[in-house]
Amino acid sequence: MTRSEIEAKLTEIVRKEKDVADDKMTLETPLAEAGIDSLDALTILFAIEEEFHISIPDDRARAIRTFGDMVETIEALV
């Protein structure tokens, strides 16, 4: 799976869980700035694990601060 495919799928997952504006869906945008709180992040992480058939270790999950971090984590685990 390519990085762009991961980004597209991640965008789809995030949008399904939370209404995030296009300008807030950049790889550099902090999740909090995009309106994603800790409960939203947890829901999104569960959806990511299910969609990509991966298990994200707790230490990696806690290190995710931006959409780019999410992409990198998924990329490393698929």
mmCIF file of the N, C-alpha and C atoms, coordinates in Angstrom:
data_MODEL
# 
_entry.id   MODEL 
# 
loop_
_atom_site.group_PDB 
_atom_site.id 
_atom_site.type_symbol 
_atom_site.label_atom_id 
_atom_site.label_alt_id 
_atom_site.label_comp_id 
_atom_site.label_asym_id 
_atom_site.label_entity_id 
_atom_site.label_seq_id 
_atom_site.pdbx_PDB_ins_code 
_atom_site.Cartn_x 
_atom_site.Cartn_y 
_atom_site.Cartn_z 
_atom_site.occupancy 
_atom_site.B_iso_or_equiv 
_atom_site.pdbx_formal_charge 
_atom_site.auth_seq_id 
_atom_site.auth_comp_id 
_atom_site.auth_asym_id 
_atom_site.auth_atom_id 
_atom_site.pdbx_PDB_model_num 
ATOM 1   N N  . MET A 1 1  ? 0.849   -1.184 0.000  1.00 0.00 ? 1  MET A N  1 
ATOM 2   C CA . MET A 1 1  ? 0.000   0.000  0.000  1.00 0.00 ? 1  MET A CA 1 
ATOM 3   C C  . MET A 1 1  ? 0.890   1.242  0.000  1.00 0.00 ? 1  MET A C  1 
ATOM 4   N N  . THR A 1 2  ? 0.590   2.169  -0.878 1.00 0.00 ? 2  THR A N  1 
ATOM 5   C CA . THR A 1 2  ? 1.416   3.376  -0.990 1.00 0.00 ? 2  THR A CA 1 
ATOM 6   C C  . THR A 1 2  ? 1.015   4.405  0.069  1.00 0.00 ? 2  THR A C  1 
ATOM 7   N N  . ARG A 1 3  ? 1.911   5.357  0.278  1.00 0.00 ? 3  ARG A N  1 
ATOM 8   C CA . ARG A 1 3  ? 1.653   6.415  1.256  1.00 0.00 ? 3  ARG A CA 1 
ATOM 9   C C  . ARG A 1 3  ? 0.393   7.212  0.883  1.00 0.00 ? 3  ARG A C  1 
ATOM 10  N N  . SER A 1 4  ? 0.217   7.490  -0.404 1.00 0.00 ? 4  SER A N  1 
ATOM 11  C CA . SER A 1 4  ? -0.958  8.267  -0.824 1.00 0.00 ? 4  SER A CA 1 
ATOM 12  C C  . SER A 1 4  ? -2.247  7.473  -0.601 1.00 0.00 ? 4  SER A C  1 
ATOM 13  N N  . GLU A 1 5  ? -2.188  6.155  -0.762 1.00 0.00 ? 5  GLU A N  1 
ATOM 14  C CA . GLU A 1 5  ? -3.365  5.323  -0.484 1.00 0.00 ? 5  GLU A CA 1 
ATOM 15  C C  . GLU A 1 5  ? -3.688  5.335  1.012  1.00 0.00 ? 5  GLU A C  1 
ATOM 16  N N  . ILE A 1 6  ? -2.643  5.295  1.834  1.00 0.00 ? 6  ILE A N  1 
ATOM 17  C CA . ILE A 1 6  ? -2.832  5.369  3.287  1.00 0.00 ? 6  ILE A CA 1 
ATOM 18  C C  . ILE A 1 6  ? -3.450  6.708  3.656  1.00 0.00 ? 6  ILE A C  1 
ATOM 19  N N  . GLU A 1 7  ? -2.915  7.789  3.097  1.00 0.00 ? 7  GLU A N  1 
ATOM 20  C CA . GLU A 1 7  ? -3.450  9.135  3.383  1.00 0.00 ? 7  GLU A CA 1 
ATOM 21  C C  . GLU A 1 7  ? -4.913  9.236  2.986  1.00 0.00 ? 7  GLU A C  1 
ATOM 22  N N  . ALA A 1 8  ? -5.269  8.724  1.814  1.00 0.00 ? 8  ALA A N  1 
ATOM 23  C CA . ALA A 1 8  ? -6.657  8.784  1.342  1.00 0.00 ? 8  ALA A CA 1 
ATOM 24  C C  . ALA A 1 8  ? -7.581  7.995  2.263  1.00 0.00 ? 8  ALA A C  1 
ATOM 25  N N  . LYS A 1 9  ? -7.159  6.799  2.659  1.00 0.00 ? 9  LYS A N  1 
ATOM 26  C CA . LYS A 1 9  ? -7.969  5.959  3.531  1.00 0.00 ? 9  LYS A CA 1 
ATOM 27  C C  . LYS A 1 9  ? -8.093  6.591  4.914  1.00 0.00 ? 9  LYS A C  1 
ATOM 28  N N  . LEU A 1 10 ? -7.000  7.179  5.405  1.00 0.00 ? 10 LEU A N  1 
ATOM 29  C CA . LEU A 1 10 ? -7.018  7.850  6.706  1.00 0.00 ? 10 LEU A CA 1 
ATOM 30  C C  . LEU A 1 10 ? -7.977  9.036  6.680  1.00 0.00 ? 10 LEU A C  1 
ATOM 31  N N  . THR A 1 11 ? -7.940  9.807  5.618  1.00 0.00 ? 11 THR A N  1 
ATOM 32  C CA . THR A 1 11 ? -8.852  10.941 5.477  1.00 0.00 ? 11 THR A CA 1 
ATOM 33  C C  . THR A 1 11 ? -10.297 10.466 5.516  1.00 0.00 ? 11 THR A C  1 
ATOM 34  N N  . GLU A 1 12 ? -10.563 9.378  4.828  1.00 0.00 ? 12 GLU A N  1 
ATOM 35  C CA . GLU A 1 12 ? -11.911 8.805  4.807  1.00 0.00 ? 12 GLU A CA 1 
ATOM 36  C C  . GLU A 1 12 ? -12.341 8.378  6.215  1.00 0.00 ? 12 GLU A C  1 
ATOM 37  N N  . ILE A 1 13 ? -11.455 7.724  6.949  1.00 0.00 ? 13 ILE A N  1 
ATOM 38  C CA . ILE A 1 13 ? -11.758 7.263  8.312  1.00 0.00 ? 13 ILE A CA 1 
ATOM 39  C C  . ILE A 1 13 ? -12.018 8.447  9.229  1.00 0.00 ? 13 ILE A C  1 
ATOM 40  N N  . VAL A 1 14 ? -11.137 9.439  9.181  1.00 0.00 ? 14 VAL A N  1 
ATOM 41  C CA . VAL A 1 14 ? -11.282 10.616 10.048 1.00 0.00 ? 14 VAL A CA 1 
ATOM 42  C C  . VAL A 1 14 ? -12.591 11.341 9.754  1.00 0.00 ? 14 VAL A C  1 
ATOM 43  N N  . ARG A 1 15 ? -12.887 11.514 8.469  1.00 0.00 ? 15 ARG A N  1 
ATOM 44  C CA . ARG A 1 15 ? -14.119 12.221 8.082  1.00 0.00 ? 15 ARG A CA 1 
ATOM 45  C C  . ARG A 1 15 ? -15.372 11.453 8.513  1.00 0.00 ? 15 ARG A C  1 
ATOM 46  N N  . LYS A 1 16 ? -15.290 10.129 8.562  1.00 0.00 ? 16 LYS A N  1 
ATOM 47  C CA . LYS A 1 16 ? -16.421 9.320  8.993  1.00 0.00 ? 16 LYS A CA 1 
ATOM 48  C C  . LYS A 1 16 ? -16.686 9.523  10.491 1.00 0.00 ? 16 LYS A C  1 
ATOM 49  N N  . GLU A 1 17 ? -15.610 9.724  11.255 1.00 0.00 ? 17 GLU A N  1 
ATOM 50  C CA . GLU A 1 17 ? -15.715 9.871  12.707 1.00 0.00 ? 17 GLU A CA 1 
ATOM 51  C C  . GLU A 1 17 ? -15.937 11.319 13.149 1.00 0.00 ? 17 GLU A C  1 
ATOM 52  N N  . LYS A 1 18 ? -15.389 12.267 12.397 1.00 0.00 ? 18 LYS A N  1 
ATOM 53  C CA . LYS A 1 18 ? -15.418 13.671 12.814 1.00 0.00 ? 18 LYS A CA 1 
ATOM 54  C C  . LYS A 1 18 ? -15.445 14.566 11.587 1.00 0.00 ? 18 LYS A C  1 
ATOM 55  N N  . ASP A 1 19 ? -16.243 15.622 11.643 1.00 0.00 ? 19 ASP A N  1 
ATOM 56  C CA . ASP A 1 19 ? -16.313 16.576 10.541 1.00 0.00 ? 19 ASP A CA 1 
ATOM 57  C C  . ASP A 1 19 ? -15.130 17.542 10.656 1.00 0.00 ? 19 ASP A C  1 
ATOM 58  N N  . VAL A 1 20 ? -14.105 17.319 9.840  1.00 0.00 ? 20 VAL A N  1 
ATOM 59  C CA . VAL A 1 20 ? -12.897 18.140 9.873  1.00 0.00 ? 20 VAL A CA 1 
ATOM 60  C C  . VAL A 1 20 ? -12.804 18.919 8.562  1.00 0.00 ? 20 VAL A C  1 
ATOM 61  N N  . ALA A 1 21 ? -12.581 20.215 8.667  1.00 0.00 ? 21 ALA A N  1 
ATOM 62  C CA . ALA A 1 21 ? -12.463 21.068 7.482  1.00 0.00 ? 21 ALA A CA 1 
ATOM 63  C C  . ALA A 1 21 ? -11.244 20.668 6.654  1.00 0.00 ? 21 ALA A C  1 
ATOM 64  N N  . ASP A 1 22 ? -11.343 20.867 5.333  1.00 0.00 ? 22 ASP A N  1 
ATOM 65  C CA . ASP A 1 22 ? -10.259 20.508 4.421  1.00 0.00 ? 22 ASP A CA 1 
ATOM 66  C C  . ASP A 1 22 ? -8.928  21.148 4.808  1.00 0.00 ? 22 ASP A C  1 
ATOM 67  N N  . ASP A 1 23 ? -8.954  22.414 5.216  1.00 0.00 ? 23 ASP A N  1 
ATOM 68  C CA . ASP A 1 23 ? -7.710  23.100 5.549  1.00 0.00 ? 23 ASP A CA 1 
ATOM 69  C C  . ASP A 1 23 ? -7.088  22.579 6.849  1.00 0.00 ? 23 ASP A C  1 
ATOM 70  N N  . LYS A 1 24 ? -7.842  21.786 7.606  1.00 0.00 ? 24 LYS A N  1 
ATOM 71  C CA . LYS A 1 24 ? -7.318  21.194 8.844  1.00 0.00 ? 24 LYS A CA 1 
ATOM 72  C C  . LYS A 1 24 ? -6.855  19.752 8.644  1.00 0.00 ? 24 LYS A C  1 
ATOM 73  N N  . MET A 1 25 ? -6.963  19.248 7.413  1.00 0.00 ? 25 MET A N  1 
ATOM 74  C CA . MET A 1 25 ? -6.582  17.861 7.127  1.00 0.00 ? 25 MET A CA 1 
ATOM 75  C C  . MET A 1 25 ? -5.197  17.781 6.481  1.00 0.00 ? 25 MET A C  1 
ATOM 76  N N  . THR A 1 26 ? -4.272  18.633 6.909  1.00 0.00 ? 26 THR A N  1 
ATOM 77  C CA . THR A 1 26 ? -2.913  18.552 6.392  1.00 0.00 ? 26 THR A CA 1 
ATOM 78  C C  . THR A 1 26 ? -2.089  17.639 7.289  1.00 0.00 ? 26 THR A C  1 
ATOM 79  N N  . LEU A 1 27 ? -0.995  17.145 6.774  1.00 0.00 ? 27 LEU A N  1 
ATOM 80  C CA . LEU A 1 27 ? -0.149  16.239 7.549  1.00 0.00 ? 27 LEU A CA 1 
ATOM 81  C C  . LEU A 1 27 ? 0.482   16.922 8.759  1.00 0.00 ? 27 LEU A C  1 
ATOM 82  N N  . GLU A 1 28 ? 0.626   18.241 8.700  1.00 0.00 ? 28 GLU A N  1 
ATOM 83  C CA . GLU A 1 28 ? 1.266   18.982 9.785  1.00 0.00 ? 28 GLU A CA 1 
ATOM 84  C C  . GLU A 1 28 ? 0.295   19.440 10.865 1.00 0.00 ? 28 GLU A C  1 
ATOM 85  N N  . THR A 1 29 ? -0.998  19.383 10.594 1.00 0.00 ? 29 THR A N  1 
ATOM 86  C CA . THR A 1 29 ? -1.991  19.909 11.534 1.00 0.00 ? 29 THR A CA 1 
ATOM 87  C C  . THR A 1 29 ? -2.073  19.052 12.790 1.00 0.00 ? 29 THR A C  1 
ATOM 88  N N  . PRO A 1 30 ? -1.877  19.671 13.968 1.00 0.00 ? 30 PRO A N  1 
ATOM 89  C CA . PRO A 1 30 ? -2.071  18.925 15.216 1.00 0.00 ? 30 PRO A CA 1 
ATOM 90  C C  . PRO A 1 30 ? -3.533  18.472 15.331 1.00 0.00 ? 30 PRO A C  1 
ATOM 91  N N  . LEU A 1 31 ? -3.738  17.297 15.872 1.00 0.00 ? 31 LEU A N  1 
ATOM 92  C CA . LEU A 1 31 ? -5.100  16.760 15.988 1.00 0.00 ? 31 LEU A CA 1 
ATOM 93  C C  . LEU A 1 31 ? -5.994  17.702 16.797 1.00 0.00 ? 31 LEU A C  1 
ATOM 94  N N  . ALA A 1 32 ? -5.467  18.259 17.885 1.00 0.00 ? 32 ALA A N  1 
ATOM 95  C CA . ALA A 1 32 ? -6.263  19.156 18.722 1.00 0.00 ? 32 ALA A CA 1 
ATOM 96  C C  . ALA A 1 32 ? -6.719  20.387 17.938 1.00 0.00 ? 32 ALA A C  1 
ATOM 97  N N  . GLU A 1 33 ? -5.852  20.892 17.076 1.00 0.00 ? 33 GLU A N  1 
ATOM 98  C CA . GLU A 1 33 ? -6.177  22.056 16.255 1.00 0.00 ? 33 GLU A CA 1 
ATOM 99  C C  . GLU A 1 33 ? -7.285  21.733 15.244 1.00 0.00 ? 33 GLU A C  1 
ATOM 100 N N  . ALA A 1 34 ? -7.378  20.469 14.865 1.00 0.00 ? 34 ALA A N  1 
ATOM 101 C CA . ALA A 1 34 ? -8.412  20.032 13.922 1.00 0.00 ? 34 ALA A CA 1 
ATOM 102 C C  . ALA A 1 34 ? -9.718  19.701 14.647 1.00 0.00 ? 34 ALA A C  1 
ATOM 103 N N  . GLY A 1 35 ? -9.739  19.900 15.973 1.00 0.00 ? 35 GLY A N  1 
ATOM 104 C CA . GLY A 1 35 ? -10.952 19.641 16.743 1.00 0.00 ? 35 GLY A CA 1 
ATOM 105 C C  . GLY A 1 35 ? -11.111 18.198 17.189 1.00 0.00 ? 35 GLY A C  1 
ATOM 106 N N  . ILE A 1 36 ? -10.024 17.443 17.132 1.00 0.00 ? 36 ILE A N  1 
ATOM 107 C CA . ILE A 1 36 ? -10.072 16.036 17.532 1.00 0.00 ? 36 ILE A CA 1 
ATOM 108 C C  . ILE A 1 36 ? -9.562  15.918 18.965 1.00 0.00 ? 36 ILE A C  1 
ATOM 109 N N  . ASP A 1 37 ? -10.478 15.564 19.873 1.00 0.00 ? 37 ASP A N  1 
ATOM 110 C CA . ASP A 1 37 ? -10.080 15.397 21.269 1.00 0.00 ? 37 ASP A CA 1 
ATOM 111 C C  . ASP A 1 37 ? -9.635  13.957 21.522 1.00 0.00 ? 37 ASP A C  1 
ATOM 112 N N  . SER A 1 38 ? -9.305  13.640 22.761 1.00 0.00 ? 38 SER A N  1 
ATOM 113 C CA . SER A 1 38 ? -8.760  12.314 23.065 1.00 0.00 ? 38 SER A CA 1 
ATOM 114 C C  . SER A 1 38 ? -9.757  11.193 22.793 1.00 0.00 ? 38 SER A C  1 
ATOM 115 N N  . LEU A 1 39 ? -11.032 11.437 23.039 1.00 0.00 ? 39 LEU A N  1 
ATOM 116 C CA . LEU A 1 39 ? -12.042 10.411 22.763 1.00 0.00 ? 39 LEU A CA 1 
ATOM 117 C C  . LEU A 1 39 ? -12.193 10.193 21.257 1.00 0.00 ? 39 LEU A C  1 
ATOM 118 N N  . ASP A 1 40 ? -12.213 11.284 20.487 1.00 0.00 ? 40 ASP A N  1 
ATOM 119 C CA . ASP A 1 40 ? -12.260 11.175 19.024 1.00 0.00 ? 40 ASP A CA 1 
ATOM 120 C C  . ASP A 1 40 ? -11.046 10.402 18.511 1.00 0.00 ? 40 ASP A C  1 
ATOM 121 N N  . ALA A 1 41 ? -9.869  10.736 19.054 1.00 0.00 ? 41 ALA A N  1 
ATOM 122 C CA . ALA A 1 41 ? -8.628  10.086 18.620 1.00 0.00 ? 41 ALA A CA 1 
ATOM 123 C C  . ALA A 1 41 ? -8.690  8.584  18.883 1.00 0.00 ? 41 ALA A C  1 
ATOM 124 N N  . LEU A 1 42 ? -9.224  8.203  20.019 1.00 0.00 ? 42 LEU A N  1 
ATOM 125 C CA . LEU A 1 42 ? -9.345  6.786  20.359 1.00 0.00 ? 42 LEU A CA 1 
ATOM 126 C C  . LEU A 1 42 ? -10.275 6.073  19.386 1.00 0.00 ? 42 LEU A C  1 
ATOM 127 N N  . THR A 1 43 ? -11.398 6.684  19.086 1.00 0.00 ? 43 THR A N  1 
ATOM 128 C CA . THR A 1 43 ? -12.350 6.115  18.135 1.00 0.00 ? 43 THR A CA 1 
ATOM 129 C C  . THR A 1 43 ? -11.709 5.969  16.757 1.00 0.00 ? 43 THR A C  1 
ATOM 130 N N  . ILE A 1 44 ? -10.972 6.986  16.342 1.00 0.00 ? 44 ILE A N  1 
ATOM 131 C CA . ILE A 1 44 ? -10.286 6.956  15.051 1.00 0.00 ? 44 ILE A CA 1 
ATOM 132 C C  . ILE A 1 44 ? -9.225  5.858  15.029 1.00 0.00 ? 44 ILE A C  1 
ATOM 133 N N  . LEU A 1 45 ? -8.477  5.722  16.128 1.00 0.00 ? 45 LEU A N  1 
ATOM 134 C CA . LEU A 1 45 ? -7.446  4.680  16.188 1.00 0.00 ? 45 LEU A CA 1 
ATOM 135 C C  . LEU A 1 45 ? -8.054  3.283  16.075 1.00 0.00 ? 45 LEU A C  1 
ATOM 136 N N  . PHE A 1 46 ? -9.179  3.060  16.741 1.00 0.00 ? 46 PHE A N  1 
ATOM 137 C CA . PHE A 1 46 ? -9.852  1.760  16.630 1.00 0.00 ? 46 PHE A CA 1 
ATOM 138 C C  . PHE A 1 46 ? -10.285 1.505  15.188 1.00 0.00 ? 46 PHE A C  1 
ATOM 139 N N  . ALA A 1 47 ? -10.811 2.543  14.535 1.00 0.00 ? 47 ALA A N  1 
ATOM 140 C CA . ALA A 1 47 ? -11.242 2.416  13.138 1.00 0.00 ? 47 ALA A CA 1 
ATOM 141 C C  . ALA A 1 47 ? -10.045 2.125  12.228 1.00 0.00 ? 47 ALA A C  1 
ATOM 142 N N  . ILE A 1 48 ? -8.906  2.767  12.510 1.00 0.00 ? 48 ILE A N  1 
ATOM 143 C CA . ILE A 1 48 ? -7.684  2.536  11.730 1.00 0.00 ? 48 ILE A CA 1 
ATOM 144 C C  . ILE A 1 48 ? -7.228  1.085  11.886 1.00 0.00 ? 48 ILE A C  1 
ATOM 145 N N  . GLU A 1 49 ? -7.210  0.620  13.126 1.00 0.00 ? 49 GLU A N  1 
ATOM 146 C CA . GLU A 1 49 ? -6.779  -0.763 13.377 1.00 0.00 ? 49 GLU A CA 1 
ATOM 147 C C  . GLU A 1 49 ? -7.668  -1.756 12.630 1.00 0.00 ? 49 GLU A C  1 
ATOM 148 N N  . GLU A 1 50 ? -8.955  -1.494 12.652 1.00 0.00 ? 50 GLU A N  1 
ATOM 149 C CA . GLU A 1 50 ? -9.897  -2.386 11.968 1.00 0.00 ? 50 GLU A CA 1 
ATOM 150 C C  . GLU A 1 50 ? -9.720  -2.324 10.447 1.00 0.00 ? 50 GLU A C  1 
ATOM 151 N N  . GLU A 1 51 ? -9.602  -1.120 9.911  1.00 0.00 ? 51 GLU A N  1 
ATOM 152 C CA . GLU A 1 51 ? -9.488  -0.938 8.456  1.00 0.00 ? 51 GLU A CA 1 
ATOM 153 C C  . GLU A 1 51 ? -8.193  -1.529 7.891  1.00 0.00 ? 51 GLU A C  1 
ATOM 154 N N  . PHE A 1 52 ? -7.085  -1.299 8.598  1.00 0.00 ? 52 PHE A N  1 
ATOM 155 C CA . PHE A 1 52 ? -5.783  -1.723 8.091  1.00 0.00 ? 52 PHE A CA 1 
ATOM 156 C C  . PHE A 1 52 ? -5.338  -3.079 8.644  1.00 0.00 ? 52 PHE A C  1 
ATOM 157 N N  . HIS A 1 53 ? -6.145  -3.657 9.519  1.00 0.00 ? 53 HIS A N  1 
ATOM 158 C CA . HIS A 1 53 ? -5.819  -4.960 10.129 1.00 0.00 ? 53 HIS A CA 1 
ATOM 159 C C  . HIS A 1 53 ? -4.468  -4.924 10.825 1.00 0.00 ? 53 HIS A C  1 
ATOM 160 N N  . ILE A 1 54 ? -4.301  -3.881 11.657 1.00 0.00 ? 54 ILE A N  1 
ATOM 161 C CA . ILE A 1 54 ? -3.061  -3.721 12.417 1.00 0.00 ? 54 ILE A CA 1 
ATOM 162 C C  . ILE A 1 54 ? -3.414  -3.491 13.875 1.00 0.00 ? 54 ILE A C  1 
ATOM 163 N N  . SER A 1 55 ? -2.414  -3.605 14.726 1.00 0.00 ? 55 SER A N  1 
ATOM 164 C CA . SER A 1 55 ? -2.569  -3.279 16.137 1.00 0.00 ? 55 SER A CA 1 
ATOM 165 C C  . SER A 1 55 ? -1.539  -2.204 16.454 1.00 0.00 ? 55 SER A C  1 
ATOM 166 N N  . ILE A 1 56 ? -2.007  -1.057 16.912 1.00 0.00 ? 56 ILE A N  1 
ATOM 167 C CA . ILE A 1 56 ? -1.108  0.060  17.212 1.00 0.00 ? 56 ILE A CA 1 
ATOM 168 C C  . ILE A 1 56 ? -0.739  -0.020 18.692 1.00 0.00 ? 56 ILE A C  1 
ATOM 169 N N  . PRO A 1 57 ? 0.551   -0.232 18.995 1.00 0.00 ? 57 PRO A N  1 
ATOM 170 C CA . PRO A 1 57 ? 0.973   -0.299 20.399 1.00 0.00 ? 57 PRO A CA 1 
ATOM 171 C C  . PRO A 1 57 ? 0.668   1.010  21.128 1.00 0.00 ? 57 PRO A C  1 
ATOM 172 N N  . ASP A 1 58 ? 0.386   0.908  22.426 1.00 0.00 ? 58 ASP A N  1 
ATOM 173 C CA . ASP A 1 58 ? 0.017   2.085  23.219 1.00 0.00 ? 58 ASP A CA 1 
ATOM 174 C C  . ASP A 1 58 ? 1.045   3.204  23.144 1.00 0.00 ? 58 ASP A C  1 
ATOM 175 N N  . ASP A 1 59 ? 2.336   2.867  23.190 1.00 0.00 ? 59 ASP A N  1 
ATOM 176 C CA . ASP A 1 59 ? 3.357   3.914  23.156 1.00 0.00 ? 59 ASP A CA 1 
ATOM 177 C C  . ASP A 1 59 ? 3.355   4.656  21.825 1.00 0.00 ? 59 ASP A C  1 
ATOM 178 N N  . ARG A 1 60 ? 3.098   3.935  20.722 1.00 0.00 ? 60 ARG A N  1 
ATOM 179 C CA . ARG A 1 60 ? 3.002   4.586  19.404 1.00 0.00 ? 60 ARG A CA 1 
ATOM 180 C C  . ARG A 1 60 ? 1.752   5.451  19.333 1.00 0.00 ? 60 ARG A C  1 
ATOM 181 N N  . ALA A 1 61 ? 0.651   4.950  19.882 1.00 0.00 ? 61 ALA A N  1 
ATOM 182 C CA . ALA A 1 61 ? -0.614  5.697  19.857 1.00 0.00 ? 61 ALA A CA 1 
ATOM 183 C C  . ALA A 1 61 ? -0.471  7.009  20.632 1.00 0.00 ? 61 ALA A C  1 
ATOM 184 N N  . ARG A 1 62 ? 0.189   6.957  21.781 1.00 0.00 ? 62 ARG A N  1 
ATOM 185 C CA . ARG A 1 62 ? 0.373   8.178  22.592 1.00 0.00 ? 62 ARG A CA 1 
ATOM 186 C C  . ARG A 1 62 ? 1.269   9.192  21.901 1.00 0.00 ? 62 ARG A C  1 
ATOM 187 N N  . ALA A 1 63 ? 2.124   8.742  20.993 1.00 0.00 ? 63 ALA A N  1 
ATOM 188 C CA . ALA A 1 63 ? 3.059   9.637  20.298 1.00 0.00 ? 63 ALA A CA 1 
ATOM 189 C C  . ALA A 1 63 ? 2.420   10.337 19.103 1.00 0.00 ? 63 ALA A C  1 
ATOM 190 N N  . ILE A 1 64 ? 1.209   9.950  18.730 1.00 0.00 ? 64 ILE A N  1 
ATOM 191 C CA . ILE A 1 64 ? 0.543   10.557 17.573 1.00 0.00 ? 64 ILE A CA 1 
ATOM 192 C C  . ILE A 1 64 ? -0.007  11.928 17.956 1.00 0.00 ? 64 ILE A C  1 
ATOM 193 N N  . ARG A 1 65 ? 0.501   12.934 17.274 1.00 0.00 ? 65 ARG A N  1 
ATOM 194 C CA . ARG A 1 65 ? 0.079   14.316 17.548 1.00 0.00 ? 65 ARG A CA 1 
ATOM 195 C C  . ARG A 1 65 ? -0.540  14.990 16.316 1.00 0.00 ? 65 ARG A C  1 
ATOM 196 N N  . THR A 1 66 ? -0.176  14.498 15.114 1.00 0.00 ? 66 THR A N  1 
ATOM 197 C CA . THR A 1 66 ? -0.638  15.107 13.865 1.00 0.00 ? 66 THR A CA 1 
ATOM 198 C C  . THR A 1 66 ? -1.173  14.017 12.928 1.00 0.00 ? 66 THR A C  1 
ATOM 199 N N  . PHE A 1 67 ? -1.810  14.448 11.855 1.00 0.00 ? 67 PHE A N  1 
ATOM 200 C CA . PHE A 1 67 ? -2.250  13.492 10.836 1.00 0.00 ? 67 PHE A CA 1 
ATOM 201 C C  . PHE A 1 67 ? -1.038  12.803 10.205 1.00 0.00 ? 67 PHE A C  1 
ATOM 202 N N  . GLY A 1 68 ? 0.054   13.539 10.054 1.00 0.00 ? 68 GLY A N  1 
ATOM 203 C CA . GLY A 1 68 ? 1.286   12.961 9.515  1.00 0.00 ? 68 GLY A CA 1 
ATOM 204 C C  . GLY A 1 68 ? 1.810   11.836 10.396 1.00 0.00 ? 68 GLY A C  1 
ATOM 205 N N  . ASP A 1 69 ? 1.707   12.026 11.720 1.00 0.00 ? 69 ASP A N  1 
ATOM 206 C CA . ASP A 1 69 ? 2.114   10.965 12.651 1.00 0.00 ? 69 ASP A CA 1 
ATOM 207 C C  . ASP A 1 69 ? 1.260   9.719  12.438 1.00 0.00 ? 69 ASP A C  1 
ATOM 208 N N  . MET A 1 70 ? -0.025  9.918  12.196 1.00 0.00 ? 70 MET A N  1 
ATOM 209 C CA . MET A 1 70 ? -0.917  8.780  11.951 1.00 0.00 ? 70 MET A CA 1 
ATOM 210 C C  . MET A 1 70 ? -0.473  8.026  10.697 1.00 0.00 ? 70 MET A C  1 
ATOM 211 N N  . VAL A 1 71 ? -0.199  8.771  9.636  1.00 0.00 ? 71 VAL A N  1 
ATOM 212 C CA . VAL A 1 71 ? 0.215   8.150  8.372  1.00 0.00 ? 71 VAL A CA 1 
ATOM 213 C C  . VAL A 1 71 ? 1.504   7.361  8.580  1.00 0.00 ? 71 VAL A C  1 
ATOM 214 N N  . GLU A 1 72 ? 2.482   7.960  9.263  1.00 0.00 ? 72 GLU A N  1 
ATOM 215 C CA . GLU A 1 72 ? 3.761   7.295  9.492  1.00 0.00 ? 72 GLU A CA 1 
ATOM 216 C C  . GLU A 1 72 ? 3.591   6.024  10.325 1.00 0.00 ? 72 GLU A C  1 
ATOM 217 N N  . THR A 1 73 ? 2.725   6.080  11.331 1.00 0.00 ? 73 THR A N  1 
ATOM 218 C CA . THR A 1 73 ? 2.481   4.916  12.178 1.00 0.00 ? 73 THR A CA 1 
ATOM 219 C C  . THR A 1 73 ? 1.852   3.786  11.373 1.00 0.00 ? 73 THR A C  1 
ATOM 220 N N  . ILE A 1 74 ? 0.858   4.119  10.573 1.00 0.00 ? 74 ILE A N  1 
ATOM 221 C CA . ILE A 1 74 ? 0.197   3.105  9.736  1.00 0.00 ? 74 ILE A CA 1 
ATOM 222 C C  . ILE A 1 74 ? 1.199   2.533  8.752  1.00 0.00 ? 74 ILE A C  1 
ATOM 223 N N  . GLU A 1 75 ? 1.969   3.413  8.118  1.00 0.00 ? 75 GLU A N  1 
ATOM 224 C CA . GLU A 1 75 ? 2.949   2.983  7.120  1.00 0.00 ? 75 GLU A CA 1 
ATOM 225 C C  . GLU A 1 75 ? 3.947   1.996  7.715  1.00 0.00 ? 75 GLU A C  1 
ATOM 226 N N  . ALA A 1 76 ? 4.356   2.233  8.964  1.00 0.00 ? 76 ALA A N  1 
ATOM 227 C CA . ALA A 1 76 ? 5.335   1.367  9.624  1.00 0.00 ? 76 ALA A CA 1 
ATOM 228 C C  . ALA A 1 76 ? 4.741   0.001  9.993  1.00 0.00 ? 76 ALA A C  1 
ATOM 229 N N  . LEU A 1 77 ? 3.421   -0.055 10.163 1.00 0.00 ? 77 LEU A N  1 
ATOM 230 C CA . LEU A 1 77 ? 2.786   -1.276 10.660 1.00 0.00 ? 77 LEU A CA 1 
ATOM 231 C C  . LEU A 1 77 ? 2.115   -2.139 9.591  1.00 0.00 ? 77 LEU A C  1 
ATOM 232 N N  . VAL A 1 78 ? 1.944   -1.587 8.377  1.00 0.00 ? 78 VAL A N  1 
ATOM 233 C CA . VAL A 1 78 ? 1.291   -2.396 7.333  1.00 0.00 ? 78 VAL A CA 1 
ATOM 234 C C  . VAL A 1 78 ? 2.323   -3.134 6.499  1.00 0.00 ? 78 VAL A C  1 
# 
